[in-house]
Amino acid sequence: MMPDETAALPKTRIEYLEELGDEMVRRGFRVRLTLPPGLAPSLHVMNPDASALAENILAEEGADGWWYWWSWAERIAPVGDVPAVADRVARVLAVH
């Protein structure tokens, strides 16, 4: 049996951020992919009902795979569970 030549290539950091961005937009949040020169790309997510409620999310690969991270260097969840990540981000950015 031949190896599957159509196996998916690993995703890039930007693709992971875009995937989360698409999910956040579906939930009504505003997003912007930021690509600062010399720094890691991030996803800026903002609550449209309270613009002060915003956060930059990163996607980083470690020894145990790819994870989404808060800007304050705390892990959110593995990239394979975008709905769970979106739930956590939405809770943090919710108007209380």
N, C-alpha and C positions, 0 to 999 in steps of 0.2 A: 504494500500500500504506500502510495506517494504522500509526502507531507502536504498539508493543505496550503497551496500556494496563494490562496485568497485570505489567509489569516490577517487580521487587522494589525496594522503597524501601531507601535506605542503612540499614545497621544502626547502632544506637547503641552507645556505649561499654559500657553495661550489657549489651546483648545479646551483644556479643563476649565479655565476661567470663563471662556465663552459659553460652555455648557451650563455652568452655574448662572451666568448672566441671563441666559435664555429662560431658565427656571424662575429667576427672580422677577423678570419682566412679566412672565405669565401670572405672577402673584401681585402685580401692580406696583412694583418698585422701579425706580429709575436706576440705570446702571451705565457705567462708562469704563471701558478698558483703558488703563493708563500704561504707557510704555515710556517711562522716563529714561533718558540716556544714562547708561552705566548702572542702572538699578533693575531689580526684578520687576516684571510686569505685575500689575495688580488690578483687581476689579473693584471699582468704587461703586458702592451700593447705597442708595439714599431712599428714605421714606418720603414720598411726595407730599404727605400730609404734615411733615415736620422736617424741614431740610436740615436742621441741626442733628437729626438722627441719621448719621451716615457712617460708613465704615469701609476700610480698604481690606479686601480679602486677597490672600496670596495662595498659590499652589506650589508646593515644594516637594521634591523627591528626597526621601531618606532611605536608610537601610531597610526599612519595612514598607516601602512603597510610597506612592503619592498621597499627600494629604492636603486639605484646605486648612489654612491658618488665619487667625485673626492678626491684625497689625501689631498687637502687643505680644506676639510670639507664643501664642497658645494655640494648640491644635483644635480644629473644629471637628473634623471627621474625615475618613478616607474618601478619596475622590469617587469611588465606586458607588457612593450612596448620596447622590445629589439631592433627592427630596429631603433627606434628614439634615443635610447641610443647610438647605434653604429654610427648613423649619427653624433651625437654631438662629440663623441670621435674622429671619423675620421676627422672632421673639425678642432678640436684642434691640432691633430697630423699631419695635412697636411703640405706639403712643400709649403711655400708662396713665 
